[in-house]
Amino acid sequence: MPGEGPEHAEVMVVGEAPGRFEDEQGRPFVGRAGQLLGELLAEAGLTREEVFITNVVKARPPGNRDPTKAEVAHWMPVLEQQLALIAPRLVVPLGRHALAHFAPAARIGEAHGRAIAGGGRELFPLYHPAAALRSTKLRETLLADARALGALLAR
């Protein structure tokens, strides 16, 4: 699943890998985490149709496990090509796994909700929406971070 969105999106949202619903529908972020992602984008003043949404790994790992280093290495050239073609102003890694591919030394608990540099790009890391489905406190943090993303984009 390569992802979806406009070919010259200003914002590229990057998750880790497709889950079961994404695998079934062939679209990124369509399950409950995708619904929350839609809410977060709205808080930032964006719509799904305005951003390019993809994953580091383009195929669902068996058993929905974390991708292996070999799987990540296999798919990284595809992600890098997408980044080069779309040339987004801002990359929004979702969660620690996606963040690690852009800024290996960054920790999501410290970097979320603010702009940082990573891999020669401007990043705005957010917690993964799936994590907020398990924690109402994290959901409030994510919503506040999404508003901060909107404020950054408005500048």
N, C-alpha and C positions, 0 to 999 in steps of 0.2 A: 504494500500500500504506500504509494509515493507521498500522498498528502493531497491537500486541496486548498484553493484560494487563488487570488489574482496573481498574475505573473510578475507584477511589480509592486507587491504589497510593501507597505511601509513597516509593517510589523510581521515577524515570523515567530510563531509559537511552536516550541519543540518539546515534545514529550519523550518518553523513554522507548516504548514499543507498543504496538497495537495489543489490545485486550480481546476478549472473546467477541464482544459485540462489534468491535471495529473489524475484526477478522471476518465475521459473518456478513457485514454490510459493505466492507471495502472502503470505509470512510473513517477518518481519524476522529476520536473523541465523540462518540455517539451514545455511549451509555450514560450512567448517572454522573460520572466525572465530566462527561461532555456537556451535560445539562448545566452543571455548576460552572464549567468553563464559559458557557454562554452568558451566565449571570455576571461572571467576573469581567468579561469583555464589555458588557453593558455598563458596569460600574466605571470602566475606564473610558466610556464614550465610544466604544467600538462595536462592530457586529462581526459575526463569523465570516460574512461575505467580504469584509475589508481586510482580513488578515490571512496569511498563509499558515496552515496548520499541518504539522508533520511530526515525525518521530525520528530519533537517532537510528533505531533499528526499524526496518520497514516490514518485517515479517514477525508474526507472533511466536515467541519462544514456546516450545512444548511445555504444557502444564502451567503456562503463564508465569514461568520462573523469570528471574532477572536474566537479562542477556549476558552471554559469556563475553570475555574480551575478544575472542575470535569473531563472534557475531558482530560486535561493535566495529571491529577493524574492517570486516567485510563491507559493512554498510556506510562507513564514514566517507568514502569517496562520493557516494551518491548524495549524502547530506551536504558535503562541501560544494558539489556541483549545483545543488539547489540554491545554496547561499550565494554562490557567484552569479547565477542567472537572475535570481529575484533581487539581490542586493538590498535587503531590508535595512531601514534606518536603525532598527532595534530588534534584537533577538530576545525572546522571552523563554528561557529554559524553565520547564515545569519540573520541580523536584530535584533531589540531590543527584540522581543518576544522569539526568540531562545536563545539569549544571557542570558535572564533572568532565564532560566532553569539551566544554568551552573554557572552563576555569578550574583546572584540577585541584588547585590549592584552596579554592573558596569553599566555604561551608554554607549550606542553604539556611541554617539557623541564624547566621550572621549576615548573609548577603541578600536575603529576601526583601522585596519591597523598595529597592533602591538601585540606581544605575551603577554598574561596575564595568570595568574593561575585562575582556577575556578573549584570547585568540584573535586579537586585532579587531574585535567588534565591540559595540556597545551592547551590554546585556542588562536585562531587568529580570532577575530571577524571582520566581514565585514558588511557593510550596505547590506540590502536585494537588490538583483538585480531589483526587481519590483520598488523600490523607485527611482532607477537611470533611469528608463524608463520615469519618470515624470520630471526629472531634469538633464540637461546636465552638470551642475556643479558637481552634485553628481556622475555622470558617470565618470568624470575625476578623482575624488577622489577614486572611486572604482578601476579604472584601476591602479592608483598609489599604492593603498593598495595591489592589486593582485601582482604587481611587488615586493613589500616588502615581501609578502608571499613567492614568489619564492626565494628571497634572503635568507630568513630564512631557507627554506628547503634545500638550497644548502650548508648551513653550516654543 
